Amino acid sequence: MKILHYTLGFPPERTGGLVKYSLDLINNQIEQGHEIVMLYPGRINLLRKNPYFKFGKRQNINYAELINSLPLPLIGNVKKPQDFMKHAKIDMFIDFLETVKPDVIHIHTLMGIYSEFMEAAKSLNIKIVFTTHDYFGISPHPKMYLDGHDFVDDKEYDLWNNIRPYGSNTIKLRISQLSMYPKLRKLAKNIKNSSVSSDDTSERKNWSEKRDDDFQELKNYYFNMLKYIDVIHFNSSVSKSVYEKLLPNMDWKTATLPVSSQNVEVTGEINLNSHPVESIAYIGPYTKEKGFFEFLKFANDFIVKGSNNKAFIMGDSGSVNVSGINNLGPYDKKSLIKNLELVDLVILPSRWHETFGLIALEVLSTGTKVVVTTNMGVSDVLPEYMKINNIKEINIERISEYNFNVDILSMEKHEEKIIEIYNDIRIIENM
């Protein structure tokens, strides 16, 4: 099968779970003999106004780089909606698709893509699968979480009417599309010595009900783009509920399938047995939407309750001045496994409706217990008593006594199920 993936690009220019997942999936599909072309929003050419494609091969993957794509809100939020709705000639995309000749298109993000690309695919009757890695498109912010407030369950205020003050000028967003961006990002990290403060926990309350016509137009632009999707691959029941809540009238075929990763250490059925919990850990960015500050409070109480009790945090370069909590900082796969040898229980108290949370699978695959909030998609694979609504619900003594099994899908098995999704829509079309 010939598959065209639209994703954000290659490391080191692009990082994060979406990039990691799409590359893992692509590499598995290549190993299985499928023909892959990876399309991604690339650099800006100031000497040419219109978008165009540059073909090449990188990391053993055939790619098409979309030069002069629409802006990417990777290092800030949308400020000028008009810049994200610019038109391109549909003939360019038709010519591209007729050259590549994909059997199916798998889209991992709407960032940077022109609506005309979707129209061209529809005119050529090429089926499109879309994976819900985040909420960009149904929201101007990928997490639908802003300034301590979760807009998913907010029936009063629309995030599209409130995002403008948090926006960045388009020229700033374009920095991420410069060829020197990886070096600039590394330099900024080396210079930055950020300190994380628990004062960051406050939640804004005074949101606006006033309609922002420009952002409502952008909202309709993305909603109309989503109408060209044939199958939505929801990576969890959480992402499914959010998309269907905001887009109840969409005529989609759907599939709900948890994602996986090559970083998962052991797959299949994992046994997690009773064990005293004397050390807990938080993994992730040190931010309020991840529930980091709630963890710090819980960890302080945990440490006081037992002389042998320890708490760890990892996943961020920010400095944290909290007595008794060990900051292990950033990690890679090797150091994560080593760090987890110190930990009996990982707590992921995310506050936003996280579409999945792959780190939980990676931790579970090492035999370490994990507790997650119910608004994390990865909760689909965990038993009820390892899911919480609030970190205050955690009962360390009971968790110590729990024995349970989890079934972790390997990336190879996941890839097989994705191919089944592709085949299903092609079979339906040919009937």
LINHU-V876147 format. One record per helix or strand of 2 or more residues. SS is the DSSP state (H for helix, E for strand). FROM is the first residue (numbers start at 1). TO is the last residue. If there is no record, write none. Layout:
# LINHU-V876147
((SS:FROM:TO) (SS:FROM:TO))
This chain:
# LINHU-V876147
((E:2:7) (H:17:31) (E:35:41) (E:52:58) (E:61:67) (E:77:78) (H:81:84) (H:90:100) (E:104:107) (H:115:123) (E:127:131) (E:145:146) (E:149:150) (H:159:161) (H:164:166) (E:167:168) (H:170:177) (H:181:191) (E:195:196) (H:198:201) (H:213:226) (E:231:234) (H:237:246) (E:253:256) (E:268:272) (E:279:283) (H:288:290) (H:292:305) (E:310:314) (E:319:320) (E:325:329) (H:333:340) (E:345:348) (H:358:364) (E:369:373) (H:377:381) (H:384:386) (E:387:388) (H:391:393) (H:396:401) (E:404:408) (H:411:430))
